[in-house]
Amino acid sequence: MKLVIAVVQDEDAHKLISTLMGEGYGVTKLATTGGFLKAGNTTLLIGIDNDKMDEVISIIEKICKSRKQVATSPSPIAGTAGVYVPYPVEVTIGGATVFVVDVEKFVKL
Ligand code: 2BA
């Protein structure tokens, strides 16, 4: 068994969850926050049989779009200790960041 951990954008989460559930997968949704943008995103935990990994990744790939976002990042002014000036940076977020890990044991009690 594998555990797919997928960090996706909030905008894609609803459709992704319905599609996965419609295909018979179990999904747990976590409300998470990206470390860089400090903005909300969604992390899904999906426990699957080993042979379903490619199918699940392809569903995620089909639904999750990459988007550009302008974020304001504080930057220290060179040579001025403790002074931060916000400046805009454009980042491309996702599709999705996906981790697949082996599950040592799976029980429902
Ligand atoms: P955030 O950490 O908020 O990152 C959002 C986007 O900002 C990233 O998109 C990337 O394009 C950019 N970014 C991140 N760190 C950066 C940096 N140090 N310098 C410049 N740009 C940077 P994605 O790579 O698609 O990541 C989307 C979200 O997936 C991340 O949100 C984070 O929540 C998660 N993530 C990405 N890589 C991860 C990893 N190795 N481990 C755990 N979570 C990860």
Boltz pocket constraint, residues with backbone or C-beta under 6 A from the ligand:
constraints:
  - pocket:
      binder: B
      contacts: [[A, 7], [A, 33], [A, 34], [A, 35], [A, 36], [A, 37], [A, 38], [A, 39], [A, 41], [A, 91], [A, 92], [A, 93], [A, 94], [A, 95], [A, 96], [A, 97]]
      max_distance: 6.0
